[in-house]
Amino acid sequence: MNKTAVDWLLEESNPSIRYRTRVELLHEDPAARAVREAKGLIPDSPAVRDIFARMHPDGYWLETNPRTGITVGDGVEYGSYASNPFCLAYLAELGLDRSHPLVDKVANRYLSLQKPDGDFWNHFSCLNGYNIRNFILLGYRDDPRLRKTIALMLATERPDGGYLCDMHEKRRPNSRSCIRGCAKMLMAYALLPDLWAHERCRTLVEYFLGRNCIFRLRKPKELVRRDIVQTQFPIAWQTSALEILWSLSRMGLGKHPATKAAWEALDSKRTDDGKYVMDWTPTQALLKAGKRGQPNKWITFYALQALQYRDNNAPAH
């Protein structure tokens, strides 16, 4: 692992990245003094304060879409990078969990709006996968409500092994799966090692390996989306090669031949000193990730973690 890049992640300016680097990259004991000190600074960090400052007292975030003028926030649906699903994700990325009273308040309110079958909104696969991953990070893995969404994920089958949503299924019943929804489900499975041998997880993995991760299945030299080779943060409803590599490598598949082109795309973002450049970030996100086109700590953290999983050549648990 590149020492220069790791030392950069450990700088005091960002306690969230410093904490996650110590625990998730360097595998330091969470009870160690340096780890506890970094974690203790997170709740009062500017990034966390900014997000909570925008929160409604009842435990949600309101946001007006700049294009449509529609305000959302008191429900479960997507907004434009600053509504409830995204803000919960940002808090998880920053290293908070359900032990923080405001996190627990927001998370329980959101989970209480779940549909009877475990769905959140129109069976959006990207949203369900996104929520599963984020609630696991926040400490709700064993919550009965999240278990319902995981059961729905396992029960949802499509001929090509991927995932879609009601909106596209109703418009075009024979539609192929959505790469973005599939990637979010893959990231969810990556945090559920007890399900890696499940047939539904295996078919989704084959969905990606069969297209060499980032290409169209029927046009194997054409990117499935042009932006899939961009590095992006915060993780939202889009997808990138880094997210796919992080997930597959965590499952012990980082050295699979089908990942070669994706690794090459990621490697093109690496600087001479081992940092990684961020291509894109949404301006509306309440978690400010940094400037586009510059080396970025969040991208570097996830890239180094994916590489570590790959080079260990064994599943992470």
Contacts in CASP RR format, 6 or more apart in sequence:
PFRMAT RR
TARGET T0000
AUTHOR 0000-0000-0000
METHOD contacts of the structure
MODEL  1
MNKTAVDWLLEESNPSIRYRTRVELLHEDPAARAVREAKGLIPDSPAVRD
IFARMHPDGYWLETNPRTGITVGDGVEYGSYASNPFCLAYLAELGLDRSH
PLVDKVANRYLSLQKPDGDFWNHFSCLNGYNIRNFILLGYRDDPRLRKTI
ALMLATERPDGGYLCDMHEKRRPNSRSCIRGCAKMLMAYALLPDLWAHER
CRTLVEYFLGRNCIFRLRKPKELVRRDIVQTQFPIAWQTSALEILWSLSR
MGLGKHPATKAAWEALDSKRTDDGKYVMDWTPTQALLKAGKRGQPNKWIT
FYALQALQYRDNNAPAH
1 25 0 8 1.000
1 304 0 8 1.000
1 307 0 8 1.000
1 308 0 8 1.000
2 273 0 8 1.000
2 274 0 8 1.000
2 304 0 8 1.000
4 273 0 8 1.000
4 274 0 8 1.000
4 275 0 8 1.000
5 273 0 8 1.000
5 274 0 8 1.000
5 275 0 8 1.000
5 300 0 8 1.000
5 304 0 8 1.000
6 21 0 8 1.000
6 25 0 8 1.000
6 26 0 8 1.000
6 304 0 8 1.000
8 275 0 8 1.000
8 297 0 8 1.000
8 300 0 8 1.000
9 17 0 8 1.000
9 18 0 8 1.000
9 21 0 8 1.000
9 25 0 8 1.000
9 297 0 8 1.000
9 300 0 8 1.000
9 301 0 8 1.000
9 304 0 8 1.000
10 18 0 8 1.000
10 21 0 8 1.000
10 22 0 8 1.000
11 18 0 8 1.000
12 18 0 8 1.000
14 45 0 8 1.000
14 297 0 8 1.000
15 38 0 8 1.000
15 39 0 8 1.000
15 40 0 8 1.000
15 41 0 8 1.000
15 42 0 8 1.000
15 45 0 8 1.000
16 42 0 8 1.000
16 45 0 8 1.000
16 47 0 8 1.000
16 48 0 8 1.000
16 93 0 8 1.000
16 94 0 8 1.000
16 95 0 8 1.000
17 297 0 8 1.000
17 298 0 8 1.000
17 301 0 8 1.000
18 38 0 8 1.000
19 35 0 8 1.000
19 38 0 8 1.000
19 39 0 8 1.000
19 42 0 8 1.000
19 95 0 8 1.000
20 95 0 8 1.000
20 301 0 8 1.000
21 301 0 8 1.000
22 28 0 8 1.000
22 32 0 8 1.000
22 34 0 8 1.000
22 35 0 8 1.000
22 38 0 8 1.000
23 30 0 8 1.000
23 35 0 8 1.000
24 301 0 8 1.000
24 305 0 8 1.000
25 301 0 8 1.000
25 304 0 8 1.000
25 305 0 8 1.000
25 308 0 8 1.000
28 34 0 8 1.000
28 35 0 8 1.000
29 35 0 8 1.000
30 36 0 8 1.000
30 39 0 8 1.000
39 95 0 8 1.000
42 48 0 8 1.000
42 94 0 8 1.000
42 95 0 8 1.000
42 96 0 8 1.000
43 96 0 8 1.000
43 100 0 8 1.000
45 94 0 8 1.000
47 90 0 8 1.000
47 94 0 8 1.000
47 287 0 8 1.000
47 288 0 8 1.000
48 91 0 8 1.000
48 94 0 8 1.000
48 96 0 8 1.000
50 286 0 8 1.000
50 288 0 8 1.000
51 87 0 8 1.000
51 90 0 8 1.000
51 91 0 8 1.000
51 94 0 8 1.000
51 286 0 8 1.000
51 287 0 8 1.000
52 102 0 8 1.000
54 61 0 8 1.000
54 82 0 8 1.000
54 87 0 8 1.000
54 286 0 8 1.000
55 61 0 8 1.000
55 87 0 8 1.000
55 102 0 8 1.000
55 106 0 8 1.000
56 62 0 8 1.000
56 74 0 8 1.000
58 74 0 8 1.000
58 109 0 8 1.000
59 102 0 8 1.000
59 105 0 8 1.000
59 106 0 8 1.000
59 109 0 8 1.000
60 73 0 8 1.000
60 74 0 8 1.000
60 75 0 8 1.000
60 84 0 8 1.000
60 106 0 8 1.000
60 109 0 8 1.000
60 110 0 8 1.000
61 73 0 8 1.000
61 82 0 8 1.000
61 83 0 8 1.000
61 84 0 8 1.000
61 87 0 8 1.000
61 286 0 8 1.000
62 71 0 8 1.000
62 72 0 8 1.000
62 73 0 8 1.000
62 74 0 8 1.000
62 83 0 8 1.000
63 71 0 8 1.000
63 72 0 8 1.000
63 73 0 8 1.000
63 79 0 8 1.000
63 80 0 8 1.000
63 82 0 8 1.000
63 83 0 8 1.000
63 284 0 8 1.000
64 70 0 8 1.000
64 71 0 8 1.000
65 71 0 8 1.000
65 72 0 8 1.000
65 79 0 8 1.000
65 80 0 8 1.000
66 80 0 8 1.000
66 284 0 8 1.000
67 80 0 8 1.000
72 78 0 8 1.000
72 79 0 8 1.000
72 83 0 8 1.000
73 79 0 8 1.000
73 83 0 8 1.000
73 84 0 8 1.000
75 84 0 8 1.000
75 110 0 8 1.000
75 113 0 8 1.000
76 84 0 8 1.000
76 85 0 8 1.000
76 110 0 8 1.000
76 113 0 8 1.000
76 114 0 8 1.000
76 120 0 8 1.000
76 121 0 8 1.000
76 127 0 8 1.000
77 83 0 8 1.000
77 121 0 8 1.000
78 85 0 8 1.000
78 86 0 8 1.000
78 121 0 8 1.000
78 124 0 8 1.000
78 127 0 8 1.000
78 237 0 8 1.000
79 86 0 8 1.000
80 282 0 8 1.000
80 284 0 8 1.000
81 234 0 8 1.000
81 236 0 8 1.000
81 282 0 8 1.000
81 284 0 8 1.000
81 285 0 8 1.000
81 286 0 8 1.000
82 284 0 8 1.000
82 285 0 8 1.000
82 286 0 8 1.000
84 106 0 8 1.000
84 110 0 8 1.000
85 110 0 8 1.000
85 120 0 8 1.000
85 127 0 8 1.000
85 130 0 8 1.000
85 131 0 8 1.000
85 134 0 8 1.000
86 234 0 8 1.000
86 236 0 8 1.000
86 285 0 8 1.000
86 286 0 8 1.000
87 106 0 8 1.000
87 286 0 8 1.000
88 103 0 8 1.000
88 106 0 8 1.000
88 107 0 8 1.000
88 110 0 8 1.000
88 131 0 8 1.000
88 134 0 8 1.000
88 135 0 8 1.000
88 138 0 8 1.000
89 130 0 8 1.000
89 134 0 8 1.000
89 234 0 8 1.000
89 235 0 8 1.000
89 236 0 8 1.000
90 234 0 8 1.000
90 285 0 8 1.000
90 286 0 8 1.000
90 287 0 8 1.000
91 100 0 8 1.000
91 103 0 8 1.000
91 106 0 8 1.000
91 138 0 8 1.000
92 134 0 8 1.000
92 137 0 8 1.000
92 138 0 8 1.000
93 137 0 8 1.000
93 234 0 8 1.000
93 235 0 8 1.000
93 287 0 8 1.000
93 298 0 8 1.000
94 287 0 8 1.000
95 137 0 8 1.000
96 103 0 8 1.000
96 138 0 8 1.000
97 103 0 8 1.000
97 137 0 8 1.000
97 138 0 8 1.000
97 139 0 8 1.000
98 104 0 8 1.000
98 107 0 8 1.000
98 138 0 8 1.000
98 139 0 8 1.000
98 140 0 8 1.000
103 138 0 8 1.000
107 135 0 8 1.000
107 138 0 8 1.000
107 140 0 8 1.000
111 135 0 8 1.000
111 140 0 8 1.000
111 143 0 8 1.000
111 145 0 8 1.000
111 146 0 8 1.000
112 145 0 8 1.000
113 120 0 8 1.000
114 120 0 8 1.000
114 145 0 8 1.000
114 148 0 8 1.000
114 149 0 8 1.000
117 148 0 8 1.000
117 152 0 8 1.000
118 145 0 8 1.000
118 148 0 8 1.000
118 149 0 8 1.000
118 151 0 8 1.000
118 152 0 8 1.000
119 128 0 8 1.000
119 149 0 8 1.000
119 152 0 8 1.000
120 127 0 8 1.000
120 128 0 8 1.000
120 131 0 8 1.000
120 149 0 8 1.000
121 127 0 8 1.000
122 165 0 8 1.000
122 166 0 8 1.000
122 167 0 8 1.000
123 156 0 8 1.000
123 165 0 8 1.000
123 166 0 8 1.000
123 169 0 8 1.000
124 165 0 8 1.000
124 166 0 8 1.000
124 167 0 8 1.000
124 181 0 8 1.000
125 156 0 8 1.000
125 163 0 8 1.000
125 164 0 8 1.000
125 165 0 8 1.000
125 177 0 8 1.000
125 178 0 8 1.000
125 181 0 8 1.000
125 182 0 8 1.000
125 184 0 8 1.000
125 185 0 8 1.000
126 165 0 8 1.000
126 178 0 8 1.000
126 180 0 8 1.000
126 181 0 8 1.000
126 183 0 8 1.000
126 184 0 8 1.000
126 237 0 8 1.000
127 184 0 8 1.000
127 237 0 8 1.000
128 149 0 8 1.000
128 152 0 8 1.000
128 153 0 8 1.000
128 184 0 8 1.000
128 185 0 8 1.000
128 188 0 8 1.000
129 149 0 8 1.000
129 153 0 8 1.000
129 181 0 8 1.000
129 184 0 8 1.000
129 185 0 8 1.000
129 187 0 8 1.000
129 188 0 8 1.000
130 184 0 8 1.000
130 187 0 8 1.000
130 188 0 8 1.000
130 235 0 8 1.000
130 236 0 8 1.000
130 237 0 8 1.000
131 149 0 8 1.000
132 146 0 8 1.000
132 149 0 8 1.000
132 150 0 8 1.000
132 153 0 8 1.000
132 185 0 8 1.000
132 188 0 8 1.000
132 191 0 8 1.000
132 192 0 8 1.000
133 184 0 8 1.000
133 187 0 8 1.000
133 188 0 8 1.000
133 190 0 8 1.000
133 191 0 8 1.000
135 141 0 8 1.000
135 143 0 8 1.000
135 146 0 8 1.000
136 146 0 8 1.000
136 188 0 8 1.000
136 191 0 8 1.000
136 192 0 8 1.000
137 191 0 8 1.000
140 146 0 8 1.000
150 188 0 8 1.000
150 192 0 8 1.000
150 195 0 8 1.000
153 185 0 8 1.000
153 188 0 8 1.000
153 189 0 8 1.000
153 200 0 8 1.000
154 195 0 8 1.000
154 198 0 8 1.000
154 200 0 8 1.000
155 200 0 8 1.000
156 163 0 8 1.000
156 200 0 8 1.000
157 200 0 8 1.000
157 203 0 8 1.000
158 164 0 8 1.000
158 177 0 8 1.000
160 176 0 8 1.000
160 177 0 8 1.000
160 207 0 8 1.000
160 217 0 8 1.000
161 177 0 8 1.000
161 203 0 8 1.000
161 204 0 8 1.000
161 206 0 8 1.000
161 207 0 8 1.000
162 177 0 8 1.000
162 182 0 8 1.000
162 185 0 8 1.000
162 203 0 8 1.000
162 204 0 8 1.000
162 207 0 8 1.000
163 177 0 8 1.000
163 178 0 8 1.000
163 181 0 8 1.000
163 182 0 8 1.000
163 185 0 8 1.000
163 204 0 8 1.000
164 175 0 8 1.000
164 177 0 8 1.000
164 178 0 8 1.000
164 181 0 8 1.000
165 178 0 8 1.000
165 181 0 8 1.000
168 175 0 8 1.000
168 178 0 8 1.000
169 175 0 8 1.000
176 217 0 8 1.000
177 207 0 8 1.000
179 224 0 8 1.000
179 225 0 8 1.000
179 228 0 8 1.000
179 239 0 8 1.000
180 237 0 8 1.000
180 238 0 8 1.000
180 239 0 8 1.000
181 237 0 8 1.000
181 239 0 8 1.000
182 204 0 8 1.000
182 207 0 8 1.000
182 208 0 8 1.000
182 239 0 8 1.000
183 239 0 8 1.000
183 243 0 8 1.000
183 244 0 8 1.000
183 247 0 8 1.000
184 237 0 8 1.000
184 239 0 8 1.000
185 204 0 8 1.000
186 204 0 8 1.000
186 205 0 8 1.000
186 208 0 8 1.000
186 243 0 8 1.000
186 244 0 8 1.000
186 247 0 8 1.000
186 248 0 8 1.000
187 235 0 8 1.000
187 243 0 8 1.000
187 246 0 8 1.000
187 247 0 8 1.000
189 195 0 8 1.000
189 196 0 8 1.000
189 201 0 8 1.000
189 204 0 8 1.000
189 247 0 8 1.000
189 251 0 8 1.000
190 246 0 8 1.000
190 247 0 8 1.000
190 248 0 8 1.000
190 250 0 8 1.000
190 251 0 8 1.000
191 250 0 8 1.000
192 201 0 8 1.000
193 251 0 8 1.000
193 315 0 8 1.000
193 316 0 8 1.000
193 317 0 8 1.000
195 201 0 8 1.000
196 202 0 8 1.000
196 251 0 8 1.000
196 315 0 8 1.000
205 248 0 8 1.000
205 251 0 8 1.000
205 253 0 8 1.000
208 244 0 8 1.000
208 248 0 8 1.000
208 258 0 8 1.000
209 248 0 8 1.000
209 253 0 8 1.000
209 256 0 8 1.000
209 258 0 8 1.000
209 259 0 8 1.000
210 217 0 8 1.000
210 258 0 8 1.000
211 217 0 8 1.000
211 220 0 8 1.000
211 224 0 8 1.000
212 220 0 8 1.000
212 258 0 8 1.000
212 259 0 8 1.000
212 260 0 8 1.000
212 261 0 8 1.000
212 262 0 8 1.000
213 241 0 8 1.000
213 244 0 8 1.000
213 245 0 8 1.000
213 248 0 8 1.000
213 258 0 8 1.000
213 259 0 8 1.000
213 261 0 8 1.000
213 262 0 8 1.000
214 223 0 8 1.000
214 224 0 8 1.000
214 228 0 8 1.000
214 229 0 8 1.000
214 241 0 8 1.000
214 244 0 8 1.000
214 261 0 8 1.000
214 262 0 8 1.000
214 265 0 8 1.000
215 221 0 8 1.000
215 222 0 8 1.000
215 223 0 8 1.000
215 224 0 8 1.000
215 261 0 8 1.000
216 222 0 8 1.000
216 223 0 8 1.000
216 224 0 8 1.000
223 229 0 8 1.000
225 239 0 8 1.000
227 238 0 8 1.000
227 240 0 8 1.000
227 280 0 8 1.000
228 239 0 8 1.000
228 240 0 8 1.000
228 241 0 8 1.000
229 240 0 8 1.000
229 241 0 8 1.000
229 265 0 8 1.000
229 268 0 8 1.000
230 240 0 8 1.000
230 279 0 8 1.000
230 280 0 8 1.000
231 240 0 8 1.000
231 242 0 8 1.000
231 266 0 8 1.000
231 269 0 8 1.000
231 276 0 8 1.000
231 277 0 8 1.000
231 278 0 8 1.000
231 279 0 8 1.000
231 280 0 8 1.000
231 296 0 8 1.000
231 299 0 8 1.000
231 303 0 8 1.000
232 238 0 8 1.000
232 240 0 8 1.000
232 242 0 8 1.000
232 278 0 8 1.000
232 279 0 8 1.000
232 280 0 8 1.000
232 281 0 8 1.000
233 278 0 8 1.000
233 281 0 8 1.000
233 289 0 8 1.000
233 296 0 8 1.000
233 298 0 8 1.000
233 299 0 8 1.000
233 302 0 8 1.000
234 281 0 8 1.000
234 282 0 8 1.000
234 285 0 8 1.000
234 287 0 8 1.000
234 289 0 8 1.000
234 298 0 8 1.000
235 243 0 8 1.000
236 282 0 8 1.000
236 285 0 8 1.000
241 262 0 8 1.000
241 265 0 8 1.000
241 266 0 8 1.000
242 266 0 8 1.000
242 299 0 8 1.000
242 302 0 8 1.000
242 303 0 8 1.000
242 306 0 8 1.000
243 302 0 8 1.000
244 262 0 8 1.000
245 254 0 8 1.000
245 259 0 8 1.000
245 262 0 8 1.000
245 263 0 8 1.000
245 266 0 8 1.000
245 306 0 8 1.000
245 310 0 8 1.000
246 302 0 8 1.000
246 305 0 8 1.000
246 306 0 8 1.000
246 309 0 8 1.000
248 254 0 8 1.000
248 256 0 8 1.000
248 259 0 8 1.000
249 259 0 8 1.000
249 306 0 8 1.000
249 307 0 8 1.000
249 309 0 8 1.000
249 310 0 8 1.000
250 306 0 8 1.000
250 309 0 8 1.000
250 315 0 8 1.000
250 316 0 8 1.000
251 315 0 8 1.000
252 309 0 8 1.000
252 310 0 8 1.000
252 313 0 8 1.000
252 314 0 8 1.000
252 315 0 8 1.000
252 316 0 8 1.000
253 259 0 8 1.000
254 306 0 8 1.000
254 309 0 8 1.000
254 310 0 8 1.000
254 313 0 8 1.000
255 310 0 8 1.000
255 313 0 8 1.000
263 310 0 8 1.000
266 276 0 8 1.000
266 303 0 8 1.000
266 306 0 8 1.000
269 276 0 8 1.000
269 277 0 8 1.000
269 279 0 8 1.000
269 299 0 8 1.000
269 303 0 8 1.000
270 276 0 8 1.000
270 277 0 8 1.000
270 303 0 8 1.000
271 277 0 8 1.000
271 295 0 8 1.000
274 300 0 8 1.000
275 295 0 8 1.000
275 296 0 8 1.000
275 300 0 8 1.000
276 295 0 8 1.000
276 296 0 8 1.000
276 299 0 8 1.000
276 300 0 8 1.000
276 303 0 8 1.000
277 293 0 8 1.000
277 294 0 8 1.000
277 295 0 8 1.000
277 296 0 8 1.000
277 299 0 8 1.000
278 289 0 8 1.000
278 290 0 8 1.000
278 291 0 8 1.000
278 292 0 8 1.000
278 293 0 8 1.000
278 294 0 8 1.000
278 295 0 8 1.000
278 296 0 8 1.000
278 298 0 8 1.000
278 299 0 8 1.000
279 292 0 8 1.000
279 293 0 8 1.000
280 292 0 8 1.000
281 288 0 8 1.000
281 289 0 8 1.000
281 290 0 8 1.000
281 292 0 8 1.000
289 296 0 8 1.000
289 298 0 8 1.000
290 296 0 8 1.000
309 316 0 8 1.000
END
